[in-house]
Structures are given as C-alpha cells and as structure tokens.
C-alpha cells in the first residue's frame, strides 16, 4: 500500500524559519515524499548507463507562477513532489511561470521557464540553484561541446499576426553567459543537432492562421542560418535518430490540415543537405526515440464527437512502419485523460506517460514496463510535461 507523508528535511525546516519577509504572504507548497512500489537499492549497484532518478518539470498554468520540479528516486524508491521549493527556500517566486523543457548537461540541471523568460540552472544532484540565463520567451534547450543552444520566440507571449522572427541563443555552460545569437523562423520550438548543424522546428504559432512550415538549419560554429527546409504546417517536435535522420512532428491548423510525422534525410550520399523523404499519415502530439523505436501519442480534437481522440503507438524507425497501435497493453490507457509527456528509460525500457487531466489541478505520472503493463501511478504537480534522467556519473 502506498504511503503518503510530508517530510521536511532538517535543511528545509531551518530554511522555513529563515524565509525572508518577501515570502511571508506567499503560499509555499511543502515538499512531499511518496513511497513507490519499487525495490530500495544501493547507488553503487547501478550500472554506469542506468539512471538513478528522473526529474519531471510541471509546466503550471500560464500566469499562475506554479512551474515546479518533481523527482523520481530510483535508488530509495520515492516520488518527491516540489523538490525545487525545498532545496531553494529563499528564491523569490520559486521556479517561475510555465516550465517548457528540462535537461541535464554535465553536472548541471537546466529548466527552461518560458513565461519567466529565463533558463534556471541548478546542480543536477541536489537541485540547488546555481544561477539563471535570461532569454526572452525561451522554449527548448540542447547541448554540444560546452555550449547550450536555446530556441526562443523572442517577442511577447501573445497571438500576433505580425509576431517577429525567433532565434537560437548560444550559451557558455561554464560561465552561463550568452555568446551568440542567430535569427531563425517564426516561433521556433524543439531543436536538435546533427554534426556541425543545429536544426530547429519553426511553428509560427503566434501568427495563426499563417503558420510557419520550415526547419531552420544553423551552422553551429558560425551561428549562421544556412538553409530553411519546407516540411509541414505548424512544426513542433524534432529529434535526430541514430541513422542521421530527423523526425519532425507538425500540428497542422487544427481544422482542415491534420497533424503528421515527417522524416528528413540527406539528399544523397555526398550531400549534407536534408530534405523530406517521408511523411507518415500518423497524427503525433509528442514522441521520443529509444534505439530503433519511436514512441508517440496523439491528442486530436474531434468536432463530431466533441471529444479528444487519443492514440498511442510505436514506429520502427528503420522501416518507418507502425509496430503497434498502442504501447500500453493492459487497457490502463483509459485512466489517462490528456497524455502530455512521454519518456523511456534507456536502460530497462520502462515507459513514462504524464496526464495533464484538466490542466488546472494536479496531474499524474504513469509508469509501464517494457511490455506495456502498468507498474505504478503517482500524483504530480500541475500539467506534468517534461522529463530527463539523472545518472550517477555525468553522461557524454
């Protein structure tokens, strides 16, 4: 039986007593620890490529300043809610407004806080704040050779047919200083690297109905945009696979143009130029790639039924063909109202799916084994969305 109890570490207790006056009127959510049905292990028993934990970034409702970080402790078997609050009791306004991405690079944990226009930087082991990088309307973050690359809408957070072009910012991960910037397409979202190039999916989401449809290609060393690839309407997710291809999701216009999944490959064996080689007639809201499998889900509004059509699946990235029409095999997908985030443990194949529920209250995190059978579920913060794994030694 799960046991739920609030444990305030001595550090947190002492911190509460010393909270500055500026936080006296704020509601500070205490950190909660919930025991999960998993064995307690020694960290020494974990393999070098086996995660010891997983951070979950809860977006929180826009304007509510309720972004938060939870942690799944694979060593001691706990789910820890609102860890950032405990570890940083003196930070005014806590984590910020709308968490949009979370990643680990070296010994640092990076949380992109969209509407607070910053990237919060913490110690990856302790979640204690190191500093912040101020970037307007920042979206996603990736890393290469000691640099962080952050996509940003740049302009105000609002629908505007005249919204300005977005940008990618280069940041030195040692000093946390911005060292470069390049203009790309409209409202750029997820980005990834292949060799010396950065690829970013431009959405144009603020310019509805005039969405962008391109992937910008940036030469990383010069921070110069060298190409725009026509792909699909209202692009969102972008991931590189281990065969040097890019997988990009498009959201369409939510009416007549549906969501699709696109594959970009080299134009030929001697060219570095990428082109669309396949477009899969599969709606895709979010996806993640592990090995030769692409795990995805889709949430699409159906005007006829006035309900969301939700689907889950796996695609073999070698054949570009569906393997199954649901990676949840025990029927428990019915417990999920609005899937909102997905991750796969690269060591044991455990699947993690978040549920945003009604977008205004606590969500859920569901864990499934590699065969799609549910292992456990737990309550999260508001709008749980983005996950990243922690290892006992920094990963390359």
C-alpha positions as CSV (number, residue, x, y, z in Angstrom):
1,X,0.0,0.0,0.0
2,X,1.3,3.4,-0.9
3,X,2.1,5.7,2.0
4,X,1.9,9.4,1.5
5,X,3.6,11.6,4.0
6,X,5.2,15.0,4.1
7,X,8.8,15.0,5.2
8,X,10.5,18.3,5.7
9,X,14.3,17.7,5.8
10,X,16.2,19.5,8.6
11,X,17.6,21.7,5.9
12,X,14.1,22.7,4.8
13,X,12.9,23.1,8.3
14,X,15.7,25.5,9.1
15,X,15.1,27.2,5.8
16,X,11.5,27.8,6.6
17,X,12.5,29.6,9.8
18,X,14.7,31.9,7.8
19,X,12.4,32.7,4.9
20,X,12.7,36.4,4.0
21,X,9.8,38.8,4.6
22,X,9.1,39.0,0.9
23,X,7.8,35.4,1.0
24,X,5.6,35.7,4.2
25,X,2.5,36.2,2.1
26,X,3.2,33.5,-0.4
27,X,1.8,30.0,-0.3
28,X,4.9,27.8,-0.2
29,X,4.0,24.3,-1.1
30,X,5.8,21.8,1.1
31,X,7.8,19.0,-0.4
32,X,6.1,15.6,-0.2
33,X,7.6,12.2,-0.4
34,X,5.6,9.2,-1.6
35,X,6.9,5.7,-1.4
36,X,6.7,3.8,-4.7
37,X,6.4,0.1,-5.3
38,X,10.0,-0.4,-6.3
39,X,12.9,-2.1,-4.5
40,X,15.4,0.0,-2.5
41,X,18.9,-0.3,-3.9
42,X,22.4,1.0,-3.2
43,X,23.5,3.5,-5.7
44,X,26.7,1.5,-6.1
45,X,24.7,-1.3,-7.6
46,X,23.5,0.9,-10.5
47,X,25.3,0.4,-13.8
48,X,27.1,3.4,-15.3
49,X,24.4,3.7,-18.0
50,X,21.5,3.1,-15.7
51,X,19.6,6.1,-14.5
52,X,19.4,6.7,-10.7
53,X,16.5,9.0,-11.0
54,X,14.3,11.1,-13.2
55,X,13.3,14.8,-13.0
56,X,9.8,15.9,-14.1
57,X,9.1,19.5,-14.9
58,X,5.5,20.5,-14.3
59,X,4.5,23.4,-16.5
60,X,1.9,25.0,-14.3
61,X,-0.8,27.2,-15.7
62,X,0.3,30.3,-17.5
63,X,0.2,33.3,-15.2
64,X,0.0,31.3,-12.1
65,X,3.7,31.1,-11.4
66,X,3.4,27.4,-10.5
67,X,6.1,25.7,-12.5
68,X,7.6,23.0,-10.3
69,X,10.1,20.2,-10.3
70,X,9.4,16.7,-9.1
71,X,11.9,13.8,-8.8
72,X,11.6,10.0,-9.1
73,X,14.3,8.5,-6.9
74,X,15.1,5.1,-8.3
75,X,17.6,4.4,-5.5
76,X,15.4,4.9,-2.5
77,X,12.0,4.3,-4.2
78,X,10.4,7.7,-3.6
79,X,8.4,10.2,-5.6
80,X,9.3,13.6,-4.4
81,X,6.9,16.5,-5.2
82,X,8.0,20.1,-5.4
83,X,11.7,19.4,-4.8
84,X,12.9,22.8,-6.0
85,X,10.9,24.5,-3.3
86,X,12.7,22.5,-0.6
87,X,16.1,22.9,-2.0
88,X,15.8,26.7,-2.7
89,X,13.6,28.2,0.1
90,X,15.0,31.7,-0.3
91,X,14.2,32.0,-4.1
92,X,11.5,34.6,-4.6
93,X,8.6,33.4,-6.7
94,X,10.1,29.9,-6.7
95,X,10.8,28.4,-10.1
96,X,8.6,30.7,-12.3
97,X,5.9,30.7,-14.9
98,X,5.4,27.8,-17.4
99,X,8.1,25.2,-17.4
100,X,8.8,24.2,-21.0
101,X,11.9,22.0,-21.1
102,X,14.3,20.3,-18.7
103,X,17.7,18.7,-19.5
104,X,20.9,17.7,-17.8
105,X,24.3,18.5,-19.2
106,X,27.5,17.7,-17.2
107,X,26.8,18.4,-13.5
108,X,24.0,21.0,-14.2
109,X,20.3,20.7,-14.5
110,X,18.6,23.2,-16.8
111,X,14.9,24.2,-16.7
112,X,13.5,26.4,-19.4
113,X,10.9,28.6,-17.9
114,X,9.0,30.1,-20.8
115,X,6.9,33.0,-19.5
116,X,9.6,34.0,-16.9
117,X,12.0,34.4,-19.8
118,X,14.8,32.5,-18.2
119,X,16.7,29.2,-18.0
120,X,17.1,28.2,-14.4
121,X,20.4,26.4,-13.8
122,X,20.7,24.0,-10.8
123,X,23.1,21.4,-9.5
124,X,22.0,18.1,-11.1
125,X,22.5,16.1,-7.9
126,X,20.9,18.4,-5.4
127,X,18.5,20.7,-7.4
128,X,20.1,23.7,-5.7
129,X,20.1,26.9,-7.7
130,X,23.3,27.9,-9.4
131,X,22.0,30.8,-11.5
132,X,19.9,31.8,-14.4
133,X,20.2,32.7,-18.1
134,X,17.9,35.5,-19.2
135,X,16.4,34.7,-22.6
136,X,13.1,36.2,-23.9
137,X,10.3,33.7,-24.4
138,X,12.6,30.7,-24.3
139,X,11.4,27.3,-25.4
140,X,13.8,24.3,-25.7
141,X,17.5,23.6,-24.9
142,X,20.1,21.3,-26.3
143,X,23.9,21.0,-25.8
144,X,27.1,20.4,-27.7
145,X,30.8,20.9,-26.9
146,X,30.4,23.0,-23.8
147,X,27.6,25.2,-25.2
148,X,23.9,25.3,-24.7
149,X,21.6,26.2,-27.5
150,X,18.2,27.6,-26.6
151,X,15.3,28.3,-29.0
152,X,13.2,31.4,-28.3
153,X,10.2,33.1,-29.7
154,X,11.9,36.3,-28.6
155,X,8.8,38.5,-28.8
156,X,5.9,39.0,-26.3
157,X,3.8,36.0,-25.3
158,X,0.7,36.7,-27.3
159,X,-1.1,35.8,-30.6
160,X,0.0,38.4,-33.2
161,X,-0.1,38.1,-37.0
162,X,2.9,40.4,-37.1
163,X,4.9,38.4,-34.5
164,X,8.6,38.7,-35.0
165,X,11.1,36.0,-36.1
166,X,12.5,33.8,-33.4
167,X,16.1,33.0,-32.5
168,X,18.6,30.5,-31.2
169,X,20.8,31.7,-28.4
170,X,24.3,30.1,-27.7
171,X,25.3,30.0,-24.0
172,X,28.7,29.0,-22.5
173,X,27.8,26.3,-19.9
174,X,30.8,27.2,-17.8
175,X,30.0,30.9,-17.3
176,X,26.3,30.9,-18.2
177,X,26.9,33.9,-20.4
178,X,25.2,34.3,-23.9
179,X,27.9,34.0,-26.5
180,X,25.9,34.1,-29.7
181,X,22.5,34.6,-31.3
182,X,21.0,33.8,-34.7
183,X,17.6,34.7,-36.2
184,X,15.6,31.7,-37.5
185,X,11.9,31.2,-38.4
186,X,8.8,32.2,-36.6
187,X,8.2,30.8,-33.1
188,X,10.9,28.1,-33.1
189,X,10.3,25.1,-30.9
190,X,12.3,21.9,-30.4
191,X,15.8,21.7,-31.8
192,X,18.5,19.0,-32.2
193,X,22.0,18.5,-33.5
194,X,23.5,16.5,-36.4
195,X,27.2,17.1,-36.8
196,X,28.0,20.8,-37.0
197,X,24.4,21.8,-37.7
198,X,21.5,22.8,-35.5
199,X,18.0,22.0,-36.7
200,X,15.0,23.8,-35.2
201,X,11.3,23.3,-35.9
202,X,9.6,26.6,-36.7
203,X,5.9,26.7,-35.7
204,X,4.7,30.2,-36.4
205,X,2.1,29.5,-33.6
206,X,1.6,33.2,-32.8
207,X,0.8,34.0,-36.4
208,X,-2.3,31.9,-36.7
209,X,-3.5,31.1,-39.4
210,X,-0.2,32.0,-41.1
211,X,1.8,29.2,-39.5
212,X,5.4,28.6,-40.4
213,X,6.3,25.3,-42.1
214,X,10.1,25.2,-42.1
215,X,13.0,23.7,-40.3
216,X,15.9,26.2,-39.9
217,X,19.4,24.9,-40.4
218,X,22.1,26.7,-38.4
219,X,25.8,26.2,-38.8
220,X,26.8,25.9,-35.2
221,X,30.4,27.2,-35.3
222,X,29.4,30.5,-37.1
223,X,25.9,30.7,-35.6
224,X,24.6,31.4,-39.1
225,X,21.3,30.2,-40.7
226,X,22.3,28.5,-43.9
227,X,19.0,26.8,-45.0
228,X,15.3,26.6,-44.4
229,X,13.7,23.3,-45.3
230,X,10.0,23.2,-46.2
231,X,8.4,20.4,-44.1
232,X,4.8,20.8,-42.8
233,X,2.4,23.3,-41.2
234,X,3.0,24.4,-37.6
235,X,6.0,22.3,-36.7
236,X,6.7,21.3,-33.1
237,X,8.9,18.3,-32.1
238,X,12.2,17.5,-33.7
239,X,14.5,14.6,-32.9
240,X,17.6,13.1,-34.5
241,X,17.8,9.3,-34.7
242,X,21.0,7.2,-34.7
243,X,21.0,6.8,-38.5
244,X,21.4,10.5,-39.1
245,X,17.8,11.3,-39.9
246,X,15.5,13.9,-38.4
247,X,11.9,13.2,-37.2
248,X,9.7,16.2,-37.1
249,X,6.0,16.5,-36.0
250,X,3.6,19.0,-37.5
251,X,0.4,20.1,-35.7
252,X,-1.4,21.3,-38.7
253,X,-4.1,24.0,-38.4
254,X,-6.3,22.1,-36.0
255,X,-9.1,22.1,-38.7
256,X,-8.5,21.0,-42.2
257,X,-4.8,20.2,-42.1
258,X,-4.1,17.3,-39.8
259,X,-1.1,16.6,-37.6
260,X,1.6,14.5,-39.3
261,X,5.1,13.0,-38.7
262,X,7.9,13.8,-41.2
263,X,11.3,12.2,-41.9
264,X,14.2,14.2,-43.2
265,X,17.3,12.5,-44.7
266,X,20.3,13.6,-46.7
267,X,19.5,14.5,-50.2
268,X,22.2,12.0,-51.4
269,X,25.2,10.2,-50.1
270,X,27.6,13.1,-50.9
271,X,25.4,15.9,-49.7
272,X,24.9,17.3,-46.2
273,X,21.6,18.9,-47.3
274,X,18.5,17.5,-45.6
275,X,15.2,17.0,-47.4
276,X,11.8,15.5,-46.5
277,X,11.9,11.9,-47.7
278,X,8.8,10.5,-45.9
279,X,5.6,11.9,-44.5
280,X,3.7,9.4,-42.3
281,X,-0.1,9.7,-42.2
282,X,0.0,9.5,-38.4
283,X,-1.1,12.2,-36.1
284,X,1.6,12.9,-33.5
285,X,1.4,15.2,-30.5
286,X,4.6,14.1,-28.7
287,X,7.3,11.5,-29.3
288,X,10.5,10.1,-28.1
289,X,13.1,7.9,-29.7
290,X,14.8,5.0,-28.0
291,X,17.0,2.7,-30.0
292,X,15.1,1.7,-33.2
293,X,11.7,2.6,-31.7
294,X,9.8,5.8,-31.9
295,X,7.1,6.0,-29.1
296,X,4.4,8.5,-29.8
297,X,0.9,9.6,-28.7
298,X,-1.6,11.9,-30.3
299,X,-4.4,14.0,-28.8
300,X,-6.7,15.4,-31.5
301,X,-10.0,17.2,-31.1
302,X,-12.9,15.5,-32.9
303,X,-15.5,18.1,-33.9
304,X,-18.1,15.4,-34.5
305,X,-17.8,13.6,-31.1
306,X,-16.8,16.8,-29.3
307,X,-14.1,14.8,-27.6
308,X,-10.4,14.2,-27.9
309,X,-9.3,11.3,-30.0
310,X,-6.3,9.8,-28.1
311,X,-3.9,7.2,-29.6
312,X,-0.6,5.6,-28.7
313,X,1.9,3.8,-30.9
314,X,5.4,2.6,-31.8
315,X,7.1,3.1,-35.1
316,X,10.2,1.2,-36.3
317,X,12.5,3.9,-37.4
318,X,14.3,1.6,-39.8
319,X,11.2,0.7,-41.8
320,X,9.2,3.8,-40.9
321,X,6.3,1.5,-40.3
322,X,4.0,1.2,-37.2
323,X,4.8,-1.7,-34.9
324,X,1.8,-1.5,-32.7
325,X,-1.2,0.8,-32.4
326,X,-0.7,1.1,-28.6
327,X,2.3,0.7,-26.4
328,X,0.0,0.3,-23.4
329,X,-1.2,-3.3,-23.5
330,X,-3.2,-3.8,-20.3
331,X,-6.1,-1.5,-21.0
332,X,-5.0,1.1,-18.4
333,X,-4.6,3.8,-21.0
334,X,-8.3,4.5,-20.2
335,X,-7.1,6.0,-17.0
336,X,-5.3,8.8,-18.8
337,X,-7.4,11.8,-19.7
338,X,-4.8,14.0,-21.5
339,X,-1.4,12.5,-22.2
340,X,1.1,15.4,-22.0
341,X,4.6,14.0,-21.8
342,X,6.5,10.8,-22.7
343,X,9.9,9.3,-21.8
344,X,11.6,5.9,-22.0
345,X,14.2,4.6,-19.5
346,X,17.1,3.8,-21.8
347,X,18.3,1.0,-19.5
348,X,15.3,-1.1,-18.7
349,X,12.7,0.1,-21.2
350,X,10.2,1.4,-18.6
351,X,7.8,3.9,-20.2
352,X,6.6,7.1,-18.5
353,X,3.5,8.9,-19.6
354,X,2.1,12.0,-17.9
355,X,-1.5,13.1,-17.7
356,X,-2.4,16.8,-17.6
357,X,-6.0,15.9,-16.7
358,X,-8.0,19.2,-16.6
359,X,-4.9,21.5,-16.9
360,X,-5.8,23.3,-13.7
361,X,-5.1,20.8,-10.9
362,X,-2.5,18.1,-10.1
363,X,-1.7,15.7,-12.9
364,X,-0.4,12.1,-12.8
365,X,2.7,10.2,-13.9
366,X,2.2,6.6,-15.0
367,X,5.0,4.0,-15.3
368,X,4.8,1.0,-17.6
369,X,7.2,-1.9,-18.1
370,X,8.7,-2.5,-21.5
371,X,5.8,-4.8,-22.3
372,X,3.2,-2.0,-21.7
373,X,1.9,-3.3,-18.3
374,X,1.3,-0.6,-15.7
375,X,3.7,-0.7,-12.7
376,X,2.5,2.3,-10.8
377,X,0.9,5.8,-10.9
378,X,1.5,8.9,-8.8
379,X,0.2,12.4,-8.3
380,X,2.3,15.2,-9.8
381,X,2.3,19.0,-9.9
382,X,0.1,20.9,-12.3
383,X,0.5,20.0,-16.0
384,X,3.3,17.5,-15.8
385,X,5.2,17.5,-19.1
386,X,9.0,17.2,-19.5
387,X,11.3,14.6,-18.1
388,X,15.1,13.9,-18.0
389,X,17.1,11.1,-16.5
390,X,19.9,11.5,-13.9
391,X,22.9,9.2,-13.8
392,X,25.5,8.7,-11.0
393,X,28.2,9.9,-13.4
394,X,27.7,12.7,-16.0
395,X,26.8,11.3,-19.4
396,X,28.7,12.4,-22.5
